[in-house]
Amino acid sequence: MIRKIIEIDRELCNGCGLCASACQEGAIGMVDGKAVLLRDDYCDGLGNCLPACPTGAISFVEREAAAFDEEAVMENMKRQEAAGKPEQEAAPKAAAAPVPSQLRQWPVQIKLAPVHAPYFKDAKLLIAADCTAYAYGNFHSDFMRGKITLIGCPKLDGVDYSEKLTEILRQNDIKSVTVVRMEVPCCGGIQNAVVNALKNSGKFLPWSVVTISNDGRILE
């Protein structure tokens, strides 16, 4: 039958194993340090593994594939439980590669960051609410990569970041600003602070806002 199923790009896979852990059906295993789809009929086509992959190596395709077999999955799970280890090919499982941090400077808290610093020169600035990095799994790779990161929570800090952010924008050659906030109302404080800072800095910079839902999705 023709159906939707995952496809793994071996060249993009970094061997971290996060997709195998995310797949609750046991459809993905690690062979020679790379993720592979072990059996078509183990894959339900729902894609729980996609957001777990830090390199974008997993995608959906439509192709001839065996139908998802829930009974086969359950039998496989029983075998795994009995053996005390997941089903794998004959090759030994490689150690999971650590996911690299994309942090480029310190400190990261808005209230602790200096107004002027060398790392701000020609920087793409990411200003994020504290909770976003915990809610969104691929925060480092999707948002921090290639950016200078500043974080804060106006509710917990009890401050208005507008004045400090204004001076950071005014005194440095910032190229762009990305705001990442949660969907909760209190996160409007960090967005408003950035908007005010952009206005008060006297500079016209490209900027955008990304909102994260409480269950870790990017909201349109």
Accessible surface in RSA format (square Angstrom, percent):
REM  Atomic radii and reference values for relative SASA: ProtOr
REM  Chains: A
REM  Algorithm: Lee & Richards
REM  Probe-radius: 1.40
REM  Slices: 20
REM RES _ NUM      All-atoms   Total-Side   Main-Chain    Non-polar    All polar
REM                ABS   REL    ABS   REL    ABS   REL    ABS   REL    ABS   REL
RES MET A   1   114.69  59.4  81.54  54.0  33.15  78.9  86.64  73.7  28.05  37.2
RES ILE A   2   113.17  64.4  89.05  66.3  24.11  58.1  89.05  64.1  24.11  65.4
RES ARG A   3    30.60  12.8  23.39  11.9   7.22  17.2  26.05  35.6   4.55   2.8
RES LYS A   4    99.09  48.3  91.54  56.2   7.55  18.0  43.34  39.0  55.75  59.4
RES ILE A   5     0.00   0.0   0.00   0.0   0.00   0.0   0.00   0.0   0.00   0.0
RES ILE A   6     4.86   2.8   3.29   2.5   1.56   3.8   3.29   2.4   1.56   4.2
RES GLU A   7    90.77  52.1  86.30  65.3   4.46  10.6  27.80  53.8  62.97  51.4
RES ILE A   8    29.82  17.0   6.42   4.8  23.39  56.4   6.42   4.6  23.39  63.5
RES ASP A   9    62.58  43.8  54.13  53.9   8.45  20.0  21.79  51.3  40.79  40.7
RES ARG A  10   110.47  46.4 105.94  54.0   4.53  10.8  56.15  76.7  54.32  32.9
RES GLU A  11   155.98  89.6 130.38  98.6  25.60  60.9  56.43 109.2  99.55  81.3
RES LEU A  12    89.49  49.8  81.44  58.3   8.05  20.2  83.43  58.6   6.05  16.3
RES CYS A  13    12.18   9.2   8.22   9.2   3.96   9.3   1.63   4.1  10.56  11.4
RES ASN A  14    56.20  38.8  35.12  33.9  21.07  50.7  32.58  78.4  23.61  22.8
RES GLY A  15     5.78   7.1   0.00   N/A   5.78   7.1   3.57   9.8   2.21   4.9
RES CYS A  16    12.13   9.2   6.80   7.6   5.34  12.5   0.00   0.0  12.13  13.1
RES GLY A  17    13.09  16.1   0.00   N/A  13.09  16.1   8.40  23.1   4.68  10.5
RES LEU A  18    75.39  42.0  73.48  52.6   1.91   4.8  73.53  51.6   1.85   5.0
RES CYS A  19     8.88   6.7   8.54   9.5   0.34   0.8   0.80   2.0   8.08   8.7
RES ALA A  20    25.81  23.7  13.93  21.5  11.88  27.0  14.26  20.1  11.55  30.6
RES SER A  21    97.22  82.2  61.08  81.5  36.14  83.2  40.08  85.4  57.13  80.0
RES ALA A  22    28.66  26.3  13.47  20.8  15.19  34.6  25.14  35.4   3.52   9.3
RES CYS A  23    18.93  14.3   9.50  10.6   9.44  22.2   2.17   5.5  16.76  18.1
RES GLN A  24   134.66  75.3 115.56  84.5  19.09  45.5  36.53  77.8  98.12  74.4
RES GLU A  25    31.20  17.9  31.20  23.6   0.00   0.0   3.02   5.8  28.18  23.0
RES GLY A  26    12.12  14.9   0.00   N/A  12.12  14.9  11.21  30.8   0.90   2.0
RES ALA A  27     1.42   1.3   1.42   2.2   0.00   0.0   1.42   2.0   0.00   0.0
RES ILE A  28     8.80   5.0   0.71   0.5   8.09  19.5   0.71   0.5   8.09  21.9
RES GLY A  29     0.03   0.0   0.00   N/A   0.03   0.0   0.03   0.1   0.00   0.0
RES MET A  30     3.83   2.0   3.46   2.3   0.37   0.9   3.55   3.0   0.29   0.4
RES VAL A  31    24.31  16.0  24.31  22.0   0.00   0.0  24.31  21.1   0.00   0.0
RES ASP A  32    98.32  68.9  69.97  69.6  28.36  67.1  27.00  63.6  71.32  71.1
RES GLY A  33    16.98  20.9   0.00   N/A  16.98  20.9  10.79  29.6   6.19  13.9
RES LYS A  34    53.64  26.2  53.64  32.9   0.00   0.0  31.81  28.6  21.82  23.2
RES ALA A  35     4.75   4.4   2.28   3.5   2.47   5.6   2.28   3.2   2.47   6.5
RES VAL A  36    38.78  25.5  36.44  33.0   2.34   5.6  38.78  33.7   0.00   0.0
RES LEU A  37    42.81  23.8  16.95  12.1  25.86  65.0  16.95  11.9  25.86  69.6
RES LEU A  38    27.64  15.4   4.75   3.4  22.89  57.5   6.46   4.5  21.18  57.0
RES ARG A  39    99.05  41.6  92.47  47.1   6.58  15.7  38.31  52.4  60.74  36.8
RES ASP A  40    39.72  27.8  33.74  33.6   5.98  14.1   7.56  17.8  32.16  32.1
RES ASP A  41    21.30  14.9  20.67  20.6   0.63   1.5   5.15  12.1  16.15  16.1
RES TYR A  42     0.49   0.2   0.49   0.3   0.00   0.0   0.00   0.0   0.49   0.6
RES CYS A  43     8.43   6.4   6.39   7.1   2.04   4.8   2.04   5.2   6.39   6.9
RES ASP A  44    36.92  25.9  18.12  18.0  18.80  44.5   6.41  15.1  30.52  30.4
RES GLY A  45     5.78   7.1   0.00   N/A   5.78   7.1   2.93   8.0   2.85   6.4
RES LEU A  46   132.37  73.7 107.07  76.6  25.30  63.6 109.26  76.7  23.11  62.2
RES GLY A  47    10.75  13.3   0.00   N/A  10.75  13.3   1.56   4.3   9.19  20.6
RES ASN A  48    73.31  50.6  60.48  58.4  12.84  30.9  17.62  42.4  55.69  53.8
RES CYS A  49     6.81   5.2   5.98   6.7   0.83   2.0   0.39   1.0   6.42   6.9
RES LEU A  50    53.72  29.9  43.08  30.8  10.63  26.7  43.73  30.7   9.99  26.9
RES PRO A  51    89.68  65.4  75.76  69.1  13.92  50.6  84.77  70.0   4.91  30.5
RES ALA A  52    25.90  23.8  13.37  20.6  12.53  28.5  24.17  34.0   1.72   4.6
RES CYS A  53    14.86  11.2   8.98  10.0   5.88  13.8   1.84   4.7  13.02  14.0
RES PRO A  54    19.07  13.9   9.88   9.0   9.20  33.4  10.54   8.7   8.54  53.1
RES THR A  55    52.17  37.1  27.81  28.2  24.36  58.0  36.25  48.7  15.92  24.1
RES GLY A  56    53.65  66.2   0.00   N/A  53.65  66.2  34.06  93.5  19.58  43.9
RES ALA A  57     4.25   3.9   1.65   2.5   2.60   5.9   2.01   2.8   2.24   5.9
RES ILE A  58    13.78   7.8   1.85   1.4  11.93  28.7   1.85   1.3  11.93  32.4
RES SER A  59    53.80  45.5  52.03  69.4   1.77   4.1  38.98  83.0  14.82  20.8
RES PHE A  60    69.59  34.8  45.63  28.3  23.95  62.3  45.71  27.7  23.88  68.3
RES VAL A  61    37.95  25.0  30.16  27.3   7.79  18.8  37.95  33.0   0.00   0.0
RES GLU A  62   134.67  77.3 103.72  78.5  30.96  73.7  29.62  57.3 105.05  85.8
RES ARG A  63    83.66  35.1  78.96  40.2   4.70  11.2  49.34  67.4  34.32  20.8
RES GLU A  64   111.78  64.2  99.04  74.9  12.74  30.3  59.69 115.5  52.09  42.5
RES ALA A  65     5.31   4.9   0.00   0.0   5.31  12.1   5.27   7.4   0.04   0.1
RES ALA A  66    57.53  52.9  40.60  62.7  16.93  38.5  52.08  73.3   5.44  14.4
RES ALA A  67    54.07  49.7  45.12  69.6   8.95  20.4  45.23  63.7   8.84  23.4
RES PHE A  68    72.38  36.2  49.69  30.8  22.69  59.0  49.69  30.1  22.69  64.9
RES ASP A  69    58.08  40.7  54.08  53.8   4.00   9.5  13.04  30.7  45.05  44.9
RES GLU A  70   115.40  66.3 110.82  83.8   4.59  10.9  29.16  56.4  86.24  70.4
RES GLU A  71   139.44  80.1 136.41 103.2   3.03   7.2  52.48 101.5  86.96  71.0
RES ALA A  72    18.70  17.2  10.85  16.8   7.85  17.8  17.48  24.6   1.22   3.2
RES VAL A  73     7.98   5.3   7.98   7.2   0.00   0.0   7.98   6.9   0.00   0.0
RES MET A  74   100.30  51.9 100.30  66.4   0.00   0.0  78.73  66.9  21.56  28.6
RES GLU A  75    87.48  50.2  87.43  66.1   0.05   0.1  30.45  58.9  57.03  46.6
RES ASN A  76     0.22   0.2   0.22   0.2   0.00   0.0   0.00   0.0   0.22   0.2
RES MET A  77    53.96  27.9  50.43  33.4   3.53   8.4  34.66  29.5  19.30  25.6
RES LYS A  78   122.99  60.0 116.80  71.7   6.19  14.7  72.95  65.7  50.04  53.3
RES ARG A  79   119.85  50.3 113.44  57.8   6.41  15.3  72.90  99.6  46.96  28.5
RES GLN A  80    33.72  18.9  29.86  21.8   3.86   9.2  11.12  23.7  22.61  17.1
RES GLU A  81   148.61  85.3 123.33  93.3  25.29  60.2  52.52 101.6  96.09  78.5
RES ALA A  82    93.02  85.5  50.20  77.5  42.82  97.4  61.27  86.3  31.76  84.1
RES ALA A  83    66.77  61.4  31.97  49.3  34.79  79.1  43.46  61.2  23.31  61.7
RES GLY A  84    67.14  82.8   0.00   N/A  67.14  82.8  34.43  94.5  32.71  73.3
RES LYS A  85   143.33  69.9 135.47  83.1   7.87  18.7  83.40  75.1  59.93  63.8
RES PRO A  86    65.46  47.7  60.22  54.9   5.24  19.0  60.43  49.9   5.04  31.3
RES GLU A  87    60.26  34.6  48.34  36.6  11.92  28.4  35.63  68.9  24.63  20.1
RES GLN A  88    55.62  31.1  27.56  20.1  28.05  66.8  23.39  49.8  32.22  24.4
RES GLU A  89    92.95  53.4  82.36  62.3  10.59  25.2  20.80  40.2  72.15  58.9
RES ALA A  90   111.97 102.9  69.33 107.0  42.63  97.0  82.15 115.7  29.81  79.0
RES ALA A  91    25.18  23.2  13.61  21.0  11.58  26.3  19.79  27.9   5.40  14.3
RES PRO A  92   116.10  84.6 101.55  92.6  14.55  52.9 112.46  92.8   3.64  22.6
RES LYS A  93   130.22  63.5  99.02  60.8  31.21  74.3  54.10  48.7  76.12  81.1
RES ALA A  94    41.49  38.1  28.76  44.4  12.72  28.9  38.21  53.8   3.27   8.7
RES ALA A  95    97.28  89.4  65.78 101.5  31.50  71.7  77.27 108.8  20.01  53.0
RES ALA A  96    67.32  61.9  42.01  64.8  25.32  57.6  43.30  61.0  24.02  63.6
RES ALA A  97    38.14  35.1  30.82  47.6   7.32  16.7  34.82  49.0   3.32   8.8
RES PRO A  98   120.52  87.8 101.50  92.5  19.02  69.1 112.97  93.3   7.55  46.9
RES VAL A  99    70.98  46.7  45.71  41.4  25.27  60.9  45.71  39.7  25.27  68.5
RES PRO A 100    85.23  62.1  72.80  66.4  12.43  45.2  82.97  68.5   2.26  14.0
RES SER A 101    77.08  65.1  47.89  63.9  29.19  67.2  44.08  93.9  33.00  46.2
RES GLN A 102    32.97  18.4  28.97  21.2   4.00   9.5   4.06   8.6  28.92  21.9
RES LEU A 103    67.08  37.4  41.13  29.4  25.95  65.2  41.24  29.0  25.84  69.5
RES ARG A 104   141.80  59.5 107.01  54.5  34.79  82.8  33.43  45.7 108.37  65.7
RES GLN A 105    15.11   8.5   0.59   0.4  14.53  34.6  12.82  27.3   2.29   1.7
RES TRP A 106   185.40  74.4 164.20  79.5  21.20  49.8 139.93  74.6  45.47  73.8
RES PRO A 107    29.23  21.3  29.23  26.6   0.00   0.0  29.23  24.1   0.00   0.0
RES VAL A 108    19.17  12.6  18.58  16.8   0.59   1.4  18.58  16.1   0.59   1.6
RES GLN A 109    47.97  26.8  47.88  35.0   0.09   0.2  14.78  31.5  33.19  25.2
RES ILE A 110     0.24   0.1   0.11   0.1   0.14   0.3   0.11   0.1   0.14   0.4
RES LYS A 111   112.76  55.0  89.28  54.8  23.48  55.9  51.10  46.0  61.66  65.7
RES LEU A 112   114.82  63.9  92.52  66.2  22.30  56.1  95.62  67.2  19.19  51.6
RES ALA A 113     1.40   1.3   0.00   0.0   1.40   3.2   0.00   0.0   1.40   3.7
RES PRO A 114    52.50  38.3  42.00  38.3  10.49  38.1  52.50  43.3   0.00   0.0
RES VAL A 115    46.92  30.9  42.06  38.1   4.86  11.7  42.06  36.5   4.86  13.2
RES HIS A 116   115.79  63.3  97.47  67.8  18.32  46.9  60.28  62.1  55.51  64.6
RES ALA A 117     7.85   7.2   4.80   7.4   3.05   6.9   6.35   8.9   1.50   4.0
RES PRO A 118   121.46  88.5 103.27  94.1  18.19  66.1 112.52  92.9   8.95  55.6
RES TYR A 119    58.25  27.2  41.71  23.7  16.54  43.0  53.00  39.8   5.25   6.5
RES PHE A 120     0.00   0.0   0.00   0.0   0.00   0.0   0.00   0.0   0.00   0.0
RES LYS A 121   137.12  66.9 120.35  73.8  16.76  39.9  89.05  80.1  48.07  51.2
RES ASP A 122    73.88  51.7  56.49  56.2  17.39  41.1  20.78  48.9  53.09  52.9
RES ALA A 123     7.09   6.5   0.87   1.3   6.23  14.2   7.09  10.0   0.00   0.0
RES LYS A 124   113.05  55.2 110.99  68.1   2.07   4.9  53.47  48.1  59.58  63.5
RES LEU A 125     0.73   0.4   0.20   0.1   0.53   1.3   0.20   0.1   0.53   1.4
RES LEU A 126     0.00   0.0   0.00   0.0   0.00   0.0   0.00   0.0   0.00   0.0
RES ILE A 127     0.88   0.5   0.88   0.7   0.00   0.0   0.88   0.6   0.00   0.0
RES ALA A 128     0.21   0.2   0.21   0.3   0.00   0.0   0.21   0.3   0.00   0.0
RES ALA A 129     4.51   4.2   3.81   5.9   0.70   1.6   3.81   5.4   0.70   1.9
RES ASP A 130    38.44  26.9  33.65  33.5   4.79  11.3  17.88  42.1  20.56  20.5
RES CYS A 131    73.34  55.5  71.74  80.0   1.60   3.7  11.54  29.2  61.79  66.6
RES THR A 132     0.22   0.2   0.22   0.2   0.00   0.0   0.00   0.0   0.22   0.3
RES ALA A 133    48.19  44.3  31.16  48.1  17.04  38.8  31.18  43.9  17.01  45.1
RES TYR A 134   196.70  91.8 163.90  93.3  32.79  85.3 120.25  90.4  76.44  94.2
RES ALA A 135    29.42  27.0   5.86   9.0  23.56  53.6  16.34  23.0  13.08  34.6
RES TYR A 136    30.86  14.4  30.74  17.5   0.12   0.3  14.48  10.9  16.37  20.2
RES GLY A 137    78.56  96.9   0.00   N/A  78.56  96.9  40.82 112.0  37.74  84.5
RES ASN A 138    28.73  19.8  23.33  22.5   5.41  13.0   4.56  11.0  24.17  23.4
RES PHE A 139     5.23   2.6   5.02   3.1   0.21   0.6   5.02   3.0   0.21   0.6
RES HIS A 140    67.89  37.1  66.80  46.4   1.10   2.8  40.33  41.6  27.56  32.1
RES SER A 141    20.61  17.4  10.46  14.0  10.15  23.4   8.97  19.1  11.64  16.3
RES ASP A 142    72.86  51.0  43.68  43.5  29.18  69.0  15.90  37.4  56.96  56.8
RES PHE A 143    16.67   8.3  15.90   9.8   0.77   2.0  16.67  10.1   0.00   0.0
RES MET A 144    10.33   5.3  10.33   6.8   0.00   0.0   5.25   4.5   5.07   6.7
RES ARG A 145   133.26  56.0 122.27  62.3  10.99  26.2  53.67  73.4  79.58  48.2
RES GLY A 146    39.17  48.3   0.00   N/A  39.17  48.3  29.16  80.0  10.01  22.4
RES LYS A 147    40.08  19.6  39.64  24.3   0.44   1.0   9.12   8.2  30.96  33.0
RES ILE A 148     5.44   3.1   5.44   4.1   0.00   0.0   5.44   3.9   0.00   0.0
RES THR A 149     3.44   2.4   3.38   3.4   0.06   0.1   2.97   4.0   0.47   0.7
RES LEU A 150     0.00   0.0   0.00   0.0   0.00   0.0   0.00   0.0   0.00   0.0
RES ILE A 151    39.05  22.2  39.05  29.1   0.00   0.0  39.05  28.1   0.00   0.0
RES GLY A 152     0.11   0.1   0.00   N/A   0.11   0.1   0.11   0.3   0.00   0.0
RES CYS A 153    21.44  16.2  20.85  23.3   0.59   1.4   2.09   5.3  19.36  20.9
RES PRO A 154    23.39  17.0  17.15  15.6   6.24  22.7  17.44  14.4   5.96  37.0
RES LYS A 155   148.04  72.2 119.10  73.1  28.94  68.9  76.91  69.2  71.13  75.8
RES LEU A 156   146.69  81.7 115.02  82.3  31.67  79.6 117.30  82.4  29.39  79.1
RES ASP A 157    37.70  26.4  14.13  14.1  23.58  55.7   4.30  10.1  33.41  33.3
RES GLY A 158    62.94  77.6   0.00   N/A  62.94  77.6  32.48  89.1  30.46  68.2
RES VAL A 159    72.29  47.6  57.51  52.1  14.77  35.6  66.76  58.0   5.52  15.0
RES ASP A 160   107.33  75.2  78.42  78.1  28.91  68.4  43.62 102.7  63.71  63.5
RES TYR A 161     6.24   2.9   3.95   2.2   2.29   6.0   5.87   4.4   0.37   0.5
RES SER A 162    11.84  10.0  11.84  15.8   0.00   0.0  11.67  24.8   0.17   0.2
RES GLU A 163   140.67  80.8 133.76 101.2   6.91  16.4  52.23 101.0  88.44  72.2
RES LYS A 164    50.94  24.8  45.60  28.0   5.34  12.7  37.87  34.1  13.07  13.9
RES LEU A 165     0.96   0.5   0.96   0.7   0.00   0.0   0.96   0.7   0.00   0.0
RES THR A 166     7.86   5.6   7.86   8.0   0.00   0.0   7.15   9.6   0.71   1.1
RES GLU A 167    44.50  25.6  44.50  33.7   0.00   0.0  20.83  40.3  23.67  19.3
RES ILE A 168     0.07   0.0   0.07   0.1   0.00   0.0   0.07   0.1   0.00   0.0
RES LEU A 169     1.24   0.7   1.24   0.9   0.00   0.0   1.24   0.9   0.00   0.0
RES ARG A 170   113.05  47.5  99.17  50.6  13.88  33.0  41.61  56.9  71.44  43.3
RES GLN A 171    86.27  48.2  63.68  46.5  22.59  53.8  27.41  58.3  58.86  44.6
RES ASN A 172     8.01   5.5   2.06   2.0   5.95  14.3   5.96  14.3   2.05   2.0
RES ASP A 173    75.31  52.8  68.57  68.2   6.75  16.0  13.61  32.0  61.71  61.5
RES ILE A 174     7.00   4.0   0.00   0.0   7.00  16.9   0.00   0.0   7.00  19.0
RES LYS A 175   108.36  52.9  99.50  61.1   8.86  21.1  52.60  47.3  55.76  59.4
RES SER A 176    24.58  20.8  24.58  32.8   0.00   0.0  18.79  40.0   5.79   8.1
RES VAL A 177     1.42   0.9   0.00   0.0   1.42   3.4   0.00   0.0   1.42   3.9
RES THR A 178    19.13  13.6  19.09  19.4   0.03   0.1   7.33   9.8  11.80  17.8
RES VAL A 179     0.04   0.0   0.04   0.0   0.00   0.0   0.04   0.0   0.00   0.0
RES VAL A 180     0.00   0.0   0.00   0.0   0.00   0.0   0.00   0.0   0.00   0.0
RES ARG A 181    35.45  14.9  35.45  18.1   0.00   0.0   1.47   2.0  33.98  20.6
RES MET A 182    14.20   7.4  14.20   9.4   0.00   0.0  14.20  12.1   0.00   0.0
RES GLU A 183    73.60  42.3  52.29  39.6  21.31  50.7  13.84  26.8  59.76  48.8
RES VAL A 184    49.32  32.5  47.51  43.0   1.81   4.4  49.32  42.9   0.00   0.0
RES PRO A 185   123.92  90.3 102.98  93.9  20.94  76.1 111.66  92.2  12.25  76.1
RES CYS A 186    56.53  42.8  37.56  41.9  18.98  44.6  27.38  69.4  29.15  31.4
RES CYS A 187    10.39   7.9   9.20  10.3   1.19   2.8   1.19   3.0   9.20   9.9
RES GLY A 188    13.50  16.7   0.00   N/A  13.50  16.7  13.50  37.1   0.00   0.0
RES GLY A 189    30.37  37.4   0.00   N/A  30.37  37.4  21.66  59.4   8.71  19.5
RES ILE A 190     0.00   0.0   0.00   0.0   0.00   0.0   0.00   0.0   0.00   0.0
RES GLN A 191    45.68  25.5  45.62  33.3   0.07   0.2   1.94   4.1  43.74  33.2
RES ASN A 192    88.57  61.1  87.56  84.6   1.01   2.4  18.91  45.5  69.66  67.3
RES ALA A 193     2.23   2.1   1.00   1.5   1.23   2.8   1.81   2.5   0.43   1.1
RES VAL A 194     0.52   0.3   0.44   0.4   0.08   0.2   0.52   0.5   0.00   0.0
RES VAL A 195    33.81  22.2  33.17  30.0   0.64   1.5  33.38  29.0   0.43   1.2
RES ASN A 196    60.29  41.6  59.62  57.6   0.67   1.6   6.55  15.8  53.74  51.9
RES ALA A 197     0.21   0.2   0.21   0.3   0.00   0.0   0.21   0.3   0.00   0.0
RES LEU A 198    16.59   9.2  13.11   9.4   3.48   8.7  13.34   9.4   3.24   8.7
RES LYS A 199   152.30  74.3 123.37  75.7  28.92  68.9  83.13  74.8  69.17  73.7
RES ASN A 200    87.07  60.0  72.02  69.6  15.05  36.3  18.37  44.2  68.70  66.4
RES SER A 201     9.23   7.8   0.00   0.0   9.23  21.3   0.20   0.4   9.03  12.6
RES GLY A 202    62.67  77.3   0.00   N/A  62.67  77.3  37.87 103.9  24.80  55.5
RES LYS A 203    65.84  32.1  55.31  33.9  10.53  25.1  50.78  45.7  15.06  16.0
RES PHE A 204   202.49 101.3 171.72 106.4  30.77  80.1 176.51 107.0  25.98  74.3
RES LEU A 205    30.41  16.9  16.44  11.8  13.97  35.1  18.20  12.8  12.21  32.9
RES PRO A 206    88.74  64.7  75.57  68.9  13.16  47.9  87.86  72.5   0.87   5.4
RES TRP A 207   112.75  45.2  82.83  40.1  29.92  70.2  58.67  31.3  54.08  87.7
RES SER A 208    55.70  47.1  49.41  65.9   6.30  14.5  43.13  91.8  12.58  17.6
RES VAL A 209    51.28  33.7  20.10  18.2  31.17  75.1  20.10  17.5  31.17  84.5
RES VAL A 210    30.68  20.2  28.08  25.4   2.60   6.3  30.68  26.7   0.00   0.0
RES THR A 211    33.27  23.7  31.87  32.3   1.39   3.3  15.40  20.7  17.86  27.0
RES ILE A 212     0.00   0.0   0.00   0.0   0.00   0.0   0.00   0.0   0.00   0.0
RES SER A 213     1.46   1.2   1.46   1.9   0.00   0.0   1.46   3.1   0.00   0.0
RES ASN A 214    98.78  68.1  71.62  69.2  27.16  65.4  31.90  76.8  66.88  64.6
RES ASP A 215   103.89  72.8  68.84  68.5  35.05  82.9  49.31 116.1  54.58  54.4
RES GLY A 216    17.64  21.7   0.00   N/A  17.64  21.7   3.57   9.8  14.06  31.5
RES ARG A 217   134.36  56.4 130.55  66.5   3.82   9.1  67.44  92.2  66.92  40.6
RES ILE A 218    74.76  42.5  56.27  41.9  18.49  44.6  56.27  40.5  18.49  50.2
RES LEU A 219    57.66  32.1  45.94  32.9  11.73  29.5  47.46  33.3  10.20  27.5
RES GLU A 220   210.81 121.0 140.70 106.4  70.11 166.9  96.96 187.5 113.85  93.0
END  Absolute sums over single chains surface
CHAIN  1 A    11981.7       9311.7       2670.0       6769.7       5212.0
END  Absolute sums over all chains
TOTAL         11981.7       9311.7       2670.0       6769.7       5212.0
